[in-house]
Every structure is written in structure tokens, then in C-alpha cells.
Amino acid sequence: MHDARRRAREAELDARVEIAIEAWRELGPEGTGRAPEDELDSGFLDRLMAAEAARVNPRAVNLPVDVPAISAVPVTPRRGRWAGLALAAAALVAAIAVGSSPWSPPEDELAPIADATAIVVPSASGASGGGTAVAGGLDVPELEAEGTPGQPVPDDLGARIEAHIADYGRNYGPAFKFHGVVLVARGGRVLYERGFGSADAETGAPNTSTTRFRLGLLTEPFTALAVLQLHDRDLLQLDRTIDHYLPELPHGNQITVRDLLSHRSGIPNYTDDPYFHRWKSQYHNTDAMLERIGKLPLEFSPGSATSPSNSNYYLLGAIIERITGRSYGEYMRVNVFEPAGMTQSGFGDAWETGEQARGNVWNEEEILEPPGPIDMSTFGAAGGLVSSPADLVTWDRALRSGTLVSPESLDEMSTPTDDGYGFGWLVTRAYGQPLLSFPGAIDGYSGSVLRFLDDDTLVVVLANTEVVPGAQVAQDVAMMVYGDEPPKRNEPAEVSIAPGTFSKYVGTYGISAQTRETYADAVPAERFDLLATVHVEKEGDRLYFDVPGYSRTWMHPMGRNRFFFKDHTGNKVSFEIGAHNRATRMVVHYQGARFVLERKGRR
């Protein structure tokens, strides 16, 4: 416990040192404003930036939280999804997210599991383009976290959780408060549950443990469970190629059901279609979606790599329908929800009941608003379910009791590939035991479920906001359950700067050749192309970071020549000033990465 606190203090100190070092760099030799690159040990800076990254991603629970999820535009569905790397690729323009999702159009969508190196563009919605996503090519180490299975839950757990959540929005404002539900259970007994904020901004209805939320990516574990039920009944073979079930799908004779379950099919993510934001609000039957997915060329030979894609789980839903003759939603009702005793779960939105929370995104003015319309038919078995925190406790009990699937199939679900991916779950270790976890993200919603297997502990966070990453909240709560102290929320305070000084930053910038070369192995060239032209614009008393065609984000001053973005990625920008008091380049800082954009045109 003491070691954990010491490490937390050290991480805080490292972060402060990084800020101080960055400020020193901006001063440059003899106050020229030019960064003294040759006087600084780049390795030292990298270590400092790594310390900052560690603050964002707690060591105790290894769940990708900033990965965008099911998203709608050329990046990972905000699984998602969702803005960091793009801002990081400015600095780097998913959520994490893992998702929420990353450079998406004005609307936020369900983001697909995103690639770990995806560039995230800061978006007006504050998410990385679509929710919380999961990284492709997962590198999931075994964690040496404090604590052991079954250790007593702290007596003051509720007070600690509430103090931690109250910290959201302390500097950023009311749009960045947490709206959702936190629930902790052990052995089926609920130890803590509380709703925060409102389920409906117009009526003021509160969030409760029986409030329904869109699950988004969290639909995947349910779909995997349904597939394994069919396997238990000898109606489906995991290693059979999917042309047996979907004969019209191109390449179906090369892809197995197991490939779909473990995201190793090579089929691209259909929600990455550049026009997805235009047709996601339209009803699509299964045949129409199969036609769209069937037109996508394979990205790699099936079974040879892992690349999370919403297409995989949509196709699993289509297979369920072909085998059973029922719609996916009907199958889930009869074979999963009713046997488990889940009364607040179903396929598609349930507005008519008045029990479903209204989702929230944030706009260019940093004000909460509803997400754009979607039709859940376009997400199907990849993200179309709705449930409540209370029902997820019921589901967890049914899984552990063997009510829904055989013990052998449960073992299959929790056995990871080399990339750390089980069937519908991320499989890691934390606090001396196996951990099954997965983020939830879709337009207007985020969340996560963490299932600690040995001591039967469950952490559920469902939120009707993309602004606060529910997966991060879940990680922090899990740390508190096991007596750890999560990193303090990092919300820089905005400082007052005379708008008249903004003119030195205004201009057009582009990613430098050196940055492209430095990160060539980690970031695909086409992702960097997004940052080939970036505008810094002044509007009234504000400065905006504009990635044409993707996002326009308010830049908030935090010190001399330094700005931050109010998204959950922790992106920051610093400018280097040259002759005539004009910025010559800007540096985007994204966790451990540093991306240089040179000014274009006359300096």
C-alpha cells in the first residue's frame, strides 16, 4: 500500500517535471524562443513523457481506455474510438479507449476496436472519434499490482469513489462532469452502487442502477456467448469456415468462426467507411449489411494477425440468424436475457419505456448535446444491445453459475490469443488473478465491465456521456476496490492570455518529415497525411486547432506558448517562437509521443 502511494507521488512529480522541462525548452538559448534540442537528453524527455503516460493509464488494471470505439470516419470507431493521436497525429488526432472514438465527423458514433497506433484527431465531441476502442495487436503484460484476491474492500470505498468522480470538471466546467452509474459487487452481493448526474437533461431524471444504457462495444461478450451456446448444441463449429453459414460472403471459405471471434479475419471495419456517418441513421436489414461488408477487401490473410473490427461481430450475429431462423435480438431475448433473469436488456433503443438514458456528446462550444441519430440495425451484434448496471450483475451471476453456457465454453471465452484477446473479452491479469474486461462505447455513451475471476469481484461503469471516459472511471474504481490510489485527474487550469497575442500562432502548419521518419514504424503514412495541413485560427478571444474535414477544437492557454485541449487524451500543444515574434512550428504532445508540425509559407 505504501509502495503504491509512493509510486503515485513519484508519477505526479514526474508529470510536473515534464511541464517544467517543456517550459524551459520554449525559452531556448538566450531567450530566443527556440528549443535547445542539442542541450537536452532526448532519452530523458522520453522518460518524463512516459511518466505522464503512466498517469493516464493506471498500472493496476490493464484495460485500454483511450481507444476509440465503434467510429464512423476514417479511423477506428470510437470504440471508441474516441482525437488523441490525431491531435497526436496532432498529438495524434478513442476513444481509447479504447476506445470513443477518433477523428470523426460532427456526430459521434460507435467506434470499432481501434489500432494502438491509430492517429486521433481532436474532435469537437471530445472523444477520439467514437467511443472507447480496443487496441489491435494487443500487448497485454501480466501486471504486478498490489493486493491479492479476496482482500477486504476498504470501508471508505464509497466516499473515495465519490470524491474521485467529483473531481471531473473541476477546471473544465459542467460539461465535463460524470453522468452515469458506478456499481461494485463481490460474490453477487452489491457492495456499492450510485447514479451520478442525469439520465435525461430535459426531464432531470436521475441515473440509477436500473437505468438502461447503450452498451456499444460491450455487446461483443454477449454475441460471443450466443455463438458458444450454438457450439454447445452442436449447431455450429468454431473451426468451420463461414461460407457454410454465409455462402454469399466473399473470402468466406478462408475465414473461420474462430477468426471472427478473435478478430483475426482480416475483414476491415465497416464503420471506418468515410460515408458511414451518412448512412448509420438508416435502417439496414442483415442482407443489406452483408452486401456492404462483402465489398470490403481483406487487409491480411485470415488467421495471420489480429485487427479488431466491428465487421467480425456483425457477421457473427448474421450467422446466429442463419442457424436459428430468429433475428439476433429475438435470439438474445429467448436464450440469454430471459434465462438469466435480465429484465432491462434488449436489442435496440428502448425510448418508449422511459427508462433509457439519453446520451451526450459535446460540441465545438464545449456544451453537451445529444449525439446524431443512429439506427441500431447498422450495429447489429457488434454494438446494438441496451442494458442496465443491475442487469449486468445478473448476467455475471448467470455466467458463473453455468446457466447460460458450458464450463468448457466459458474456458474458451477466457483463453487469450497471443494478442490478449479472448472471445468477446480482453484477458489480462491484475491483483494476482485473471481479469476479463471490455469497454463499452457508442454514440453518446461509454463504460466498461471488469470481472476479476478468482475473488468474484465485478466492477460496472455505464455512462451516458462520451466526455468522461467510462472505461477510465472503471479502472480507477477497480484500483480503489483493491486499496490502491488512482492517479489524480489531470485537468489543467486555463490561464488568462490577451487575445491580441494569438496572432503569432495563427497560420498553417504541416507534419514535419523528421516526425514522419521517427514514427514511421508506429504510425501509417496515411494517418500522418491527416496532419499534412493543419490550421491554427483565431476567432474572437479564442484559438482553434482545425484539421480540415475532420475536426475543429478549442485550444485553451495553460502558460507561455502552451495550450491544452479539454478531451480525455491529455493532448497538449507548445509553440516555438522565431524571428518577428512568430511561431515557426508547433509540437503536439500525446502521452509519450512528440509530433512536430512546421509552419508553412512565410515565417
C-alpha positions as semicolon CSV with decimal commas, in nm:
position;residue;x (nm);y (nm);z (nm)
1;M;0,000;0,000;0,000
2;H;0,279;0,239;0,097
3;D;0,469;0,145;-0,219
4;A;0,162;0,222;-0,426
5;R;0,127;0,566;-0,273
6;R;0,497;0,632;-0,317
7;R;0,474;0,539;-0,685
8;A;0,170;0,762;-0,726
9;R;0,363;1,054;-0,574
10;E;0,660;0,983;-0,799
11;A;0,434;0,978;-1,104
12;E;0,284;1,312;-1,001
13;L;0,634;1,458;-0,960
14;D;0,745;1,324;-1,299
15;A;0,446;1,489;-1,462
16;R;0,528;1,822;-1,303
17;V;0,890;1,794;-1,411
18;E;0,773;1,731;-1,770
19;I;0,577;2,056;-1,764
20;A;0,874;2,244;-1,625
21;I;1,110;2,095;-1,884
22;E;0,871;2,187;-2,165
23;A;0,853;2,545;-2,040
24;W;1,235;2,560;-2,028
25;R;1,256;2,429;-2,384
26;E;1,032;2,709;-2,504
27;L;1,262;2,973;-2,360
28;G;1,555;2,841;-2,559
29;P;1,908;2,976;-2,560
30;E;1,932;3,343;-2,472
31;G;1,554;3,376;-2,471
32;T;1,521;3,325;-2,846
33;G;1,219;3,102;-2,803
34;R;1,393;2,825;-2,995
35;A;1,406;2,487;-2,823
36;P;1,766;2,396;-2,730
37;E;1,736;2,047;-2,881
38;D;2,107;1,982;-2,867
39;E;2,124;2,064;-2,496
40;L;1,857;1,818;-2,392
41;D;1,890;1,444;-2,348
42;S;1,603;1,318;-2,564
43;G;1,600;0,995;-2,371
44;F;1,540;1,190;-2,052
45;L;1,245;1,368;-2,212
46;D;1,108;1,037;-2,331
47;R;1,124;0,904;-1,979
48;L;0,941;1,207;-1,849
49;M;0,673;1,170;-2,116
50;A;0,644;0,802;-2,032
51;A;0,578;0,902;-1,673
52;E;0,295;1,123;-1,793
53;A;0,157;0,832;-1,994
54;A;0,165;0,615;-1,684
55;R;-0,055;0,869;-1,507
56;V;-0,314;0,840;-1,781
57;N;-0,307;0,459;-1,788
58;P;-0,300;0,326;-1,431
59;R;-0,066;0,036;-1,376
60;A;-0,306;-0,170;-1,167
61;V;-0,573;-0,253;-1,421
62;N;-0,464;-0,313;-1,777
63;L;-0,760;-0,209;-1,991
64;P;-0,712;0,016;-2,295
65;V;-0,923;0,315;-2,204
66;D;-0,840;0,581;-2,456
67;V;-0,902;0,367;-2,753
68;P;-1,175;0,487;-2,976
69;A;-1,465;0,251;-3,023
70;I;-1,715;0,196;-3,300
71;S;-1,647;0,505;-3,500
72;A;-1,767;0,649;-3,819
73;V;-1,496;0,805;-4,004
74;P;-1,164;0,702;-4,137
75;V;-1,040;0,578;-3,815
76;T;-1,135;0,346;-3,550
77;P;-1,489;0,355;-3,449
78;R;-1,483;0,509;-3,135
79;R;-1,458;0,202;-2,994
80;G;-1,424;0,431;-2,942
81;R;-1,258;0,522;-3,054
82;W;-1,264;0,844;-2,916
83;A;-0,899;1,268;-3,101
84;G;-0,581;1,199;-2,920
85;L;-0,339;1,058;-3,176
86;A;-0,481;1,270;-3,449
87;L;-0,427;1,556;-3,231
88;A;-0,143;1,342;-3,156
89;A;-0,110;1,267;-3,511
90;A;-0,193;1,607;-3,362
91;A;-0,088;1,468;-3,099
92;L;-0,215;1,247;-3,290
93;V;-0,567;1,339;-3,364
94;A;-1,062;0,693;-2,866
95;A;-1,160;0,667;-2,778
96;I;-0,929;0,471;-2,636
97;A;-1,024;0,399;-2,536
98;V;-1,032;0,219;-2,602
99;G;-1,168;0,303;-2,742
100;S;-1,468;0,651;-2,808
101;S;-1,381;0,702;-3,064
102;P;-1,117;0,933;-3,304
103;W;-1,137;1,173;-3,593
104;S;-1,499;1,158;-3,667
105;P;-1,747;1,390;-3,830
106;P;-1,951;1,618;-3,616
107;E;-2,155;1,321;-3,497
108;D;-2,007;1,062;-3,267
109;E;-2,050;0,700;-3,341
110;L;-1,991;0,355;-3,215
111;A;-1,627;0,312;-3,281
112;P;-1,461;-0,013;-3,373
113;I;-1,179;-0,152;-3,179
114;A;-0,901;0,077;-3,274
115;D;-0,543;0,010;-3,367
116;A;-0,296;0,105;-3,097
117;T;-0,113;0,331;-3,339
118;A;-0,421;0,499;-3,480
119;I;-0,382;0,873;-3,510
120;V;-0,651;1,050;-3,318
121;V;-0,772;1,391;-3,422
122;P;-0,908;1,618;-3,152
123;S;-1,277;1,631;-3,210
124;A;-1,539;1,881;-3,109
125;S;-1,718;1,597;-2,938
126;G;-1,422;1,541;-2,713
127;A;-1,387;1,178;-2,794
128;S;-1,140;1,015;-3,014
129;G;-1,385;0,964;-3,280
130;G;-1,634;0,726;-3,146
131;G;-1,618;0,580;-2,803
132;T;-1,363;0,363;-2,641
133;A;-1,178;0,123;-2,859
134;V;-0,951;-0,167;-2,804
135;A;-0,604;-0,176;-2,948
136;G;-0,522;-0,409;-3,229
137;G;-0,211;-0,622;-3,187
138;L;-0,266;-0,612;-2,813
139;D;0,039;-0,624;-2,594
140;V;-0,108;-0,732;-2,263
141;P;0,155;-0,787;-1,994
142;E;0,087;-0,962;-1,667
143;L;0,058;-0,691;-1,408
144;E;0,239;-0,691;-1,077
145;A;-0,033;-0,496;-0,899
146;E;-0,062;-0,452;-0,523
147;G;-0,322;-0,662;-0,346
148;T;-0,435;-1,021;-0,356
149;P;-0,763;-1,188;-0,447
150;G;-1,027;-1,162;-0,176
151;Q;-0,868;-0,885;0,027
152;P;-1,129;-0,679;0,214
153;V;-1,283;-0,389;0,030
154;P;-1,190;-0,057;0,200
155;D;-1,452;0,066;0,447
156;D;-1,446;0,410;0,289
157;L;-1,478;0,284;-0,070
158;G;-1,796;0,484;-0,138
159;A;-1,650;0,809;-0,009
160;R;-1,334;0,759;-0,214
161;I;-1,527;0,685;-0,533
162;E;-1,748;0,988;-0,488
163;A;-1,456;1,221;-0,415
164;H;-1,276;1,091;-0,725
165;I;-1,574;1,138;-0,953
166;A;-1,643;1,484;-0,811
167;D;-1,303;1,582;-0,948
168;Y;-1,429;1,556;-1,307
169;G;-1,499;1,903;-1,442
170;R;-1,338;2,090;-1,153
171;N;-1,143;2,305;-1,401
172;Y;-1,309;2,210;-1,728
173;G;-1,665;2,305;-1,632
174;P;-2,009;2,138;-1,605
175;A;-1,997;1,970;-1,948
176;F;-1,715;1,751;-1,814
177;K;-1,899;1,615;-1,511
178;F;-1,966;1,242;-1,493
179;H;-2,316;1,123;-1,583
180;G;-2,367;0,753;-1,526
181;V;-2,370;0,470;-1,273
182;V;-2,090;0,302;-1,077
183;L;-2,150;-0,043;-0,928
184;V;-1,918;-0,280;-0,738
185;A;-2,018;-0,635;-0,641
186;R;-1,841;-0,934;-0,493
187;G;-1,983;-1,284;-0,485
188;G;-2,305;-1,148;-0,631
189;R;-2,357;-0,906;-0,341
190;V;-2,363;-0,538;-0,440
191;L;-2,115;-0,351;-0,220
192;Y;-2,157;-0,010;-0,377
193;E;-2,389;0,144;-0,634
194;R;-2,471;0,502;-0,713
195;G;-2,605;0,703;-1,003
196;F;-2,443;1,034;-1,090
197;G;-2,584;1,317;-1,297
198;S;-2,898;1,294;-1,505
199;A;-3,033;1,025;-1,735
200;D;-3,225;1,293;-1,926
201;A;-3,110;1,654;-1,928
202;E;-3,456;1,781;-2,020
203;T;-3,657;1,599;-1,753
204;G;-3,384;1,585;-1,491
205;A;-3,447;1,214;-1,434
206;P;-3,156;1,071;-1,234
207;N;-2,933;0,782;-1,334
208;T;-2,995;0,468;-1,127
209;S;-2,877;0,106;-1,132
210;T;-3,187;0,015;-1,336
211;T;-3,136;0,288;-1,597
212;R;-3,077;0,145;-1,946
213;F;-2,771;0,247;-2,145
214;R;-2,649;0,165;-2,493
215;L;-2,373;-0,093;-2,447
216;G;-2,192;-0,031;-2,777
217;L;-1,880;-0,246;-2,778
218;L;-1,994;-0,428;-2,468
219;T;-2,235;-0,611;-2,699
220;E;-1,940;-0,829;-2,807
221;P;-1,920;-1,054;-2,497
222;F;-2,293;-1,124;-2,535
223;T;-2,253;-1,213;-2,902
224;A;-1,959;-1,441;-2,826
225;L;-2,170;-1,610;-2,557
226;A;-2,453;-1,672;-2,806
227;V;-2,211;-1,826;-3,058
228;L;-2,074;-2,060;-2,791
229;Q;-2,428;-2,162;-2,695
230;L;-2,478;-2,278;-3,054
231;H;-2,144;-2,456;-3,035
232;D;-2,257;-2,635;-2,716
233;R;-2,568;-2,752;-2,903
234;D;-2,363;-2,884;-3,196
235;L;-2,527;-2,631;-3,429
236;L;-2,201;-2,455;-3,509
237;Q;-1,832;-2,548;-3,532
238;L;-1,574;-2,288;-3,433
239;D;-1,315;-2,403;-3,686
240;R;-1,558;-2,435;-3,976
241;T;-1,526;-2,169;-4,247
242;I;-1,807;-1,919;-4,253
243;D;-1,909;-1,992;-4,612
244;H;-2,109;-2,279;-4,457
245;Y;-2,331;-2,018;-4,292
246;L;-2,289;-1,710;-4,516
247;P;-2,223;-1,852;-4,864
248;E;-2,264;-1,513;-5,032
249;L;-1,976;-1,354;-4,841
250;P;-1,652;-1,323;-5,045
251;H;-1,349;-1,494;-4,884
252;G;-1,585;-1,690;-4,659
253;N;-1,403;-2,011;-4,746
254;Q;-1,083;-1,868;-4,591
255;I;-1,229;-1,737;-4,263
256;T;-1,339;-1,949;-3,967
257;V;-1,589;-1,867;-3,695
258;R;-1,295;-1,864;-3,454
259;D;-1,126;-1,598;-3,669
260;L;-1,431;-1,376;-3,629
261;L;-1,449;-1,431;-3,253
262;S;-1,082;-1,342;-3,203
263;H;-1,070;-1,056;-3,459
264;R;-0,833;-1,241;-3,690
265;S;-1,043;-1,246;-4,008
266;G;-0,868;-0,963;-4,196
267;I;-1,206;-0,803;-4,278
268;P;-1,181;-0,424;-4,241
269;N;-1,403;-0,235;-4,001
270;Y;-1,717;-0,130;-4,187
271;T;-1,772;0,168;-3,960
272;D;-1,448;0,314;-4,097
273;D;-1,632;0,377;-4,424
274;P;-1,585;0,751;-4,492
275;Y;-1,959;0,777;-4,559
276;F;-2,071;0,576;-4,256
277;H;-2,186;0,892;-4,080
278;R;-2,431;0,946;-4,365
279;W;-2,596;0,603;-4,362
280;K;-2,569;0,497;-3,998
281;S;-2,909;0,652;-3,924
282;Q;-3,083;0,440;-4,190
283;Y;-3,243;0,102;-4,127
284;H;-3,042;-0,186;-4,277
285;N;-3,156;-0,546;-4,280
286;T;-2,896;-0,818;-4,248
287;D;-2,875;-0,882;-4,623
288;A;-2,805;-0,515;-4,692
289;M;-2,528;-0,509;-4,432
290;L;-2,376;-0,831;-4,565
291;E;-2,362;-0,670;-4,907
292;R;-2,177;-0,368;-4,768
293;I;-1,929;-0,579;-4,568
294;G;-1,882;-0,820;-4,858
295;K;-1,740;-0,538;-5,072
296;L;-1,451;-0,478;-4,832
297;P;-1,116;-0,629;-4,944
298;L;-0,922;-0,831;-4,688
299;E;-0,647;-0,643;-4,508
300;F;-0,442;-0,957;-4,440
301;S;-0,459;-1,332;-4,474
302;P;-0,721;-1,467;-4,229
303;G;-0,571;-1,604;-3,910
304;S;-0,234;-1,436;-3,961
305;A;-0,286;-1,126;-3,746
306;T;-0,522;-0,959;-3,500
307;S;-0,708;-0,645;-3,604
308;P;-1,023;-0,567;-3,408
309;S;-1,312;-0,481;-3,638
310;N;-1,684;-0,432;-3,587
311;S;-1,735;-0,632;-3,906
312;N;-1,635;-0,954;-3,728
313;Y;-1,908;-0,936;-3,467
314;Y;-2,173;-0,811;-3,706
315;L;-2,107;-1,124;-3,914
316;L;-2,132;-1,345;-3,604
317;G;-2,480;-1,202;-3,549
318;A;-2,569;-1,285;-3,910
319;I;-2,450;-1,643;-3,854
320;I;-2,668;-1,671;-3,543
321;E;-2,967;-1,560;-3,751
322;R;-2,895;-1,806;-4,034
323;I;-2,858;-2,104;-3,798
324;T;-3,159;-2,031;-3,575
325;G;-3,402;-1,859;-3,809
326;R;-3,450;-1,586;-3,546
327;S;-3,339;-1,224;-3,553
328;Y;-3,033;-1,151;-3,340
329;G;-3,241;-0,951;-3,091
330;E;-3,502;-1,226;-3,058
331;Y;-3,236;-1,492;-3,011
332;M;-3,073;-1,290;-2,733
333;R;-3,406;-1,235;-2,558
334;V;-3,506;-1,602;-2,557
335;N;-3,167;-1,763;-2,499
336;V;-2,974;-1,513;-2,289
337;F;-3,179;-1,240;-2,125
338;E;-3,481;-1,443;-2,013
339;P;-3,285;-1,746;-1,883
340;A;-3,051;-1,514;-1,693
341;G;-3,337;-1,307;-1,549
342;M;-3,230;-0,984;-1,720
343;T;-3,539;-0,763;-1,742
344;Q;-3,385;-0,435;-1,859
345;S;-3,186;-0,567;-2,155
346;G;-3,266;-0,597;-2,522
347;F;-3,164;-0,516;-2,875
348;G;-3,209;-0,156;-2,989
349;D;-3,310;0,161;-2,809
350;A;-3,593;0,144;-2,557
351;W;-3,708;0,506;-2,552
352;E;-4,072;0,401;-2,522
353;T;-4,015;0,265;-2,169
354;G;-3,881;0,596;-2,041
355;E;-3,604;0,403;-1,869
356;Q;-3,319;0,464;-2,113
357;A;-3,063;0,736;-2,051
358;R;-3,016;0,997;-2,321
359;G;-2,659;1,010;-2,449
360;N;-2,439;1,319;-2,452
361;V;-2,156;1,444;-2,669
362;W;-2,001;1,789;-2,663
363;N;-1,975;2,039;-2,941
364;E;-1,727;2,300;-3,060
365;E;-1,853;2,534;-2,789
366;E;-1,788;2,264;-2,527
367;I;-2,156;2,233;-2,445
368;L;-2,335;1,900;-2,403
369;E;-2,579;1,799;-2,674
370;P;-2,741;1,476;-2,798
371;P;-2,546;1,265;-3,049
372;G;-2,659;1,245;-3,411
373;P;-2,928;0,989;-3,492
374;I;-2,836;0,626;-3,549
375;D;-3,033;0,312;-3,630
376;M;-2,915;0,024;-3,417
377;S;-2,966;-0,212;-3,712
378;T;-2,640;-0,079;-3,856
379;F;-2,453;-0,203;-3,548
380;G;-2,629;-0,534;-3,501
381;A;-2,437;-0,790;-3,297
382;A;-2,132;-0,560;-3,292
383;G;-2,292;-0,289;-3,078
384;G;-2,673;-0,287;-3,075
385;L;-2,761;-0,402;-2,721
386;V;-2,903;-0,196;-2,436
387;S;-2,879;-0,295;-2,069
388;S;-2,858;-0,164;-1,712
389;P;-2,591;-0,195;-1,441
390;A;-2,827;-0,412;-1,233
391;D;-2,883;-0,647;-1,527
392;L;-2,508;-0,679;-1,580
393;V;-2,476;-0,808;-1,222
394;T;-2,748;-1,063;-1,301
395;W;-2,562;-1,160;-1,621
396;D;-2,236;-1,206;-1,432
397;R;-2,407;-1,442;-1,187
398;A;-2,561;-1,644;-1,471
399;L;-2,221;-1,681;-1,638
400;R;-2,057;-1,801;-1,317
401;S;-2,336;-2,045;-1,235
402;G;-2,321;-2,218;-1,573
403;T;-2,681;-2,122;-1,653
404;L;-2,604;-1,993;-1,999
405;V;-2,312;-2,192;-2,139
406;S;-2,097;-2,494;-2,061
407;P;-1,785;-2,469;-1,841
408;E;-1,575;-2,570;-2,143
409;S;-1,712;-2,280;-2,347
410;L;-1,656;-2,039;-2,060
411;D;-1,293;-2,151;-2,060
412;E;-1,278;-2,086;-2,437
413;M;-1,407;-1,731;-2,385
414;S;-1,140;-1,652;-2,127
415;T;-0,844;-1,814;-2,304
416;P;-0,646;-1,537;-2,476
417;T;-0,471;-1,541;-2,809
418;D;-0,112;-1,419;-2,823
419;D;-0,262;-1,070;-2,854
420;G;-0,454;-1,096;-2,527
421;Y;-0,793;-1,127;-2,687
422;G;-1,044;-1,390;-2,573
423;F;-1,390;-1,439;-2,722
424;G;-1,558;-1,106;-2,654
425;W;-1,317;-1,016;-2,371
426;L;-0,975;-0,872;-2,315
427;V;-0,791;-1,124;-2,098
428;T;-0,526;-0,984;-1,864
429;R;-0,415;-1,017;-1,502
430;A;-0,444;-0,772;-1,215
431;Y;-0,422;-0,804;-0,837
432;G;-0,288;-1,155;-0,860
433;Q;-0,573;-1,301;-1,065
434;P;-0,721;-1,326;-1,415
435;L;-0,923;-1,025;-1,531
436;L;-1,182;-1,025;-1,806
437;S;-1,270;-0,675;-1,921
438;F;-1,413;-0,485;-2,210
439;P;-1,502;-0,123;-2,280
440;G;-1,840;-0,001;-2,398
441;A;-1,869;0,286;-2,643
442;I;-2,121;0,411;-2,895
443;D;-2,267;0,748;-2,987
444;G;-2,323;0,939;-2,664
445;Y;-2,227;0,659;-2,424
446;S;-1,918;0,499;-2,269
447;G;-1,843;0,245;-1,999
448;S;-1,672;-0,077;-1,905
449;V;-1,715;-0,408;-1,724
450;L;-1,427;-0,565;-1,527
451;R;-1,465;-0,922;-1,397
452;F;-1,195;-1,036;-1,151
453;L;-1,227;-1,413;-1,167
454;D;-1,062;-1,555;-0,854
455;D;-1,238;-1,344;-0,590
456;D;-1,560;-1,299;-0,790
457;T;-1,539;-0,919;-0,800
458;L;-1,733;-0,718;-1,057
459;V;-1,690;-0,350;-1,147
460;V;-1,950;-0,194;-1,378
461;V;-1,948;0,161;-1,509
462;L;-2,209;0,273;-1,762
463;A;-2,223;0,638;-1,863
464;N;-2,449;0,844;-2,088
465;T;-2,163;1,071;-2,185
466;E;-1,864;1,044;-2,414
467;V;-1,699;1,339;-2,248
468;V;-1,592;1,142;-1,942
469;P;-1,438;0,808;-2,047
470;G;-1,632;0,541;-1,861
471;A;-1,353;0,287;-1,909
472;Q;-1,109;0,515;-1,726
473;V;-1,356;0,559;-1,441
474;A;-1,392;0,179;-1,418
475;Q;-1,015;0,134;-1,397
476;D;-0,990;0,395;-1,124
477;V;-1,274;0,237;-0,926
478;A;-1,110;-0,106;-0,955
479;M;-0,789;0,036;-0,810
480;M;-0,983;0,175;-0,514
481;V;-1,160;-0,159;-0,459
482;Y;-0,819;-0,317;-0,405
483;G;-0,690;-0,038;-0,181
484;D;-0,485;0,143;-0,444
485;E;-0,493;0,515;-0,510
486;P;-0,572;0,604;-0,874
487;P;-0,385;0,893;-1,033
488;K;-0,540;1,229;-0,966
489;R;-0,744;1,359;-1,256
490;N;-0,534;1,584;-1,475
491;E;-0,739;1,892;-1,566
492;P;-0,507;2,184;-1,636
493;A;-0,638;2,520;-1,527
494;E;-0,682;2,769;-1,807
495;V;-0,476;3,086;-1,769
496;S;-0,571;3,427;-1,898
497;I;-0,381;3,544;-2,206
498;A;-0,453;3,859;-2,402
499;P;-0,622;3,753;-2,730
500;G;-0,408;4,011;-2,907
501;T;-0,107;3,783;-2,861
502;F;-0,276;3,498;-3,051
503;S;-0,174;3,637;-3,389
504;K;0,179;3,497;-3,354
505;Y;0,037;3,143;-3,352
506;V;-0,216;3,182;-3,633
507;G;-0,119;3,014;-3,957
508;T;-0,097;2,688;-4,148
509;Y;0,122;2,401;-4,029
510;G;0,214;2,054;-4,154
511;I;0,367;1,742;-4,004
512;S;0,746;1,751;-4,036
513;A;0,945;1,500;-4,242
514;Q;1,153;1,420;-3,934
515;T;0,843;1,329;-3,733
516;R;0,720;1,105;-4,013
517;E;1,056;0,930;-4,018
518;T;1,079;0,898;-3,639
519;Y;0,737;0,733;-3,606
520;A;0,730;0,555;-3,942
521;D;0,723;0,212;-3,778
522;A;0,436;0,304;-3,545
523;V;0,206;0,529;-3,747
524;P;0,090;0,452;-4,103
525;A;0,176;0,723;-4,357
526;E;-0,190;0,784;-4,439
527;R;-0,261;0,870;-4,076
528;F;0,008;1,135;-4,084
529;D;-0,143;1,267;-4,407
530;L;-0,427;1,399;-4,196
531;L;-0,180;1,641;-4,043
532;A;-0,025;1,748;-4,372
533;T;-0,228;2,068;-4,343
534;V;-0,348;2,199;-4,008
535;H;-0,476;2,549;-3,942
536;V;-0,446;2,748;-3,622
537;E;-0,721;3,008;-3,634
538;K;-0,823;3,298;-3,413
539;E;-1,191;3,365;-3,362
540;G;-1,281;3,638;-3,116
541;D;-1,097;3,565;-2,793
542;R;-1,031;3,202;-2,882
543;L;-0,775;2,998;-3,069
544;Y;-0,880;2,687;-3,263
545;F;-0,691;2,384;-3,393
546;D;-0,852;2,295;-3,726
547;V;-0,792;1,968;-3,911
548;P;-0,978;2,032;-4,239
549;G;-1,262;1,789;-4,292
550;Y;-1,222;1,625;-3,952
551;S;-1,243;1,849;-3,650
552;R;-1,207;2,197;-3,511
553;T;-1,109;2,215;-3,147
554;W;-1,078;2,498;-2,899
555;M;-0,722;2,550;-2,771
556;H;-0,703;2,663;-2,408
557;P;-0,399;2,857;-2,280
558;M;-0,203;2,692;-1,997
559;G;0,113;2,901;-1,994
560;R;0,367;3,073;-2,213
561;N;0,322;2,940;-2,570
562;R;0,143;2,634;-2,435
563;F;-0,216;2,515;-2,483
564;F;-0,430;2,215;-2,394
565;F;-0,748;2,052;-2,520
566;K;-1,038;1,957;-2,297
567;D;-1,054;1,598;-2,414
568;H;-0,962;1,292;-2,211
569;T;-0,648;1,219;-2,410
570;G;-0,432;1,473;-2,230
571;N;-0,314;1,634;-2,555
572;K;-0,108;1,950;-2,525
573;V;0,048;2,185;-2,779
574;S;0,351;2,409;-2,745
575;F;0,472;2,667;-2,996
576;E;0,831;2,763;-3,069
577;I;0,877;3,130;-3,146
578;G;1,125;3,261;-3,402
579;A;1,208;3,593;-3,559
580;H;0,944;3,869;-3,574
581;N;0,774;3,711;-3,274
582;R;0,601;3,448;-3,491
583;A;0,566;3,078;-3,424
584;T;0,789;2,871;-3,651
585;R;0,650;2,535;-3,550
586;M;0,421;2,368;-3,304
587;V;0,475;2,049;-3,108
588;V;0,185;1,825;-3,018
589;H;0,237;1,611;-2,708
590;Y;0,037;1,290;-2,679
591;Q;0,131;1,070;-2,386
592;G;0,483;0,952;-2,471
593;A;0,490;1,090;-2,825
594;R;0,607;1,426;-2,958
595;F;0,490;1,539;-3,304
596;V;0,639;1,842;-3,475
597;L;0,435;2,048;-3,724
598;E;0,630;2,308;-3,919
599;R;0,476;2,640;-4,023
600;K;0,401;2,660;-4,393
601;G;0,458;2,967;-4,606
602;R;0,619;3,292;-4,498
603;R;0,765;3,293;-4,150
